[in-house]
Amino acid sequence: MLKPSIVIIETISNIIRPETLAVRLTANIIARHLLLTLLGNNGPSIRHKLPTVLIAAQIFLLILGAAAAAAIIQSHVFAILRNLYSRKVN
């Protein structure tokens, strides 16, 4: 009795999987930029010592983004997601 619904669910899952992979990769790529923007927009509204913490966090994120480690992490995440997708399809 459940077989037809399971077939439909699995078919939809296999159709949607490439799009979900693309969304996850895109979110991973733009997360640093979004974090920098959010930290930068909160600066003027904060008083006392917290702006120096925000500036330090932004500098750290910029250094991390410029470093080769960020590219290595991105490629590692892409490889993991691609392998997960390949295992599910096959």
Backbone hydrogen bonds, N-H to C=O, Kabsch-Sander energy under -0.5 kcal/mol:
donor,donor_aa,acceptor,acceptor_aa,energy
6,I,2,L,-2.3
7,V,3,K,-2.4
8,I,4,P,-2.1
9,I,5,S,-2.4
10,E,6,I,-2.6
11,T,7,V,-2.3
12,I,8,I,-2.5
13,S,9,I,-2.3
14,N,10,E,-2.4
15,I,11,T,-1.8
16,I,12,I,-2.5
17,R,13,S,-1.7
19,E,16,I,-0.6
20,T,16,I,-2.2
21,L,17,R,-2.3
22,A,18,P,-2.2
23,V,19,E,-2.4
24,R,20,T,-2.4
25,L,21,L,-2.3
26,T,22,A,-2.5
27,A,23,V,-2.6
28,N,24,R,-1.9
29,I,25,L,-2.1
30,I,26,T,-2.4
31,A,27,A,-0.9
34,L,30,I,-2.4
35,L,31,A,-2.5
36,L,32,R,-2.4
37,T,33,H,-2.1
38,L,34,L,-2.6
39,L,35,L,-2.4
40,G,36,L,-2.3
41,N,37,T,-2.2
42,N,38,L,-1.1
43,G,39,L,-0.5
43,G,40,G,-0.5
46,I,43,G,-1.4
50,L,47,R,-1.0
52,T,49,K,-0.7
53,V,49,K,-1.0
54,L,50,L,-2.2
55,I,51,P,-2.6
56,A,52,T,-2.3
57,A,53,V,-2.4
58,Q,54,L,-2.4
59,I,55,I,-2.5
60,F,56,A,-2.4
61,L,57,A,-2.4
62,L,58,Q,-2.4
63,I,59,I,-2.5
64,L,60,F,-2.6
65,G,61,L,-2.4
66,A,62,L,-2.0
67,A,63,I,-1.5
70,A,64,L,-0.6
70,A,67,A,-0.8
71,A,67,A,-0.7
72,I,68,A,-2.1
73,I,69,A,-2.6
74,Q,70,A,-2.4
75,S,71,A,-2.4
76,H,72,I,-2.2
77,V,73,I,-2.7
78,F,74,Q,-2.4
79,A,75,S,-2.3
80,I,76,H,-2.4
81,L,77,V,-2.7
82,R,78,F,-2.5
83,N,79,A,-2.3
84,L,80,I,-2.5
85,Y,81,L,-2.4
86,S,82,R,-2.5
87,R,83,N,-2.4
88,K,84,L,-1.9
89,V,85,Y,-2.2
90,N,86,S,-2.3
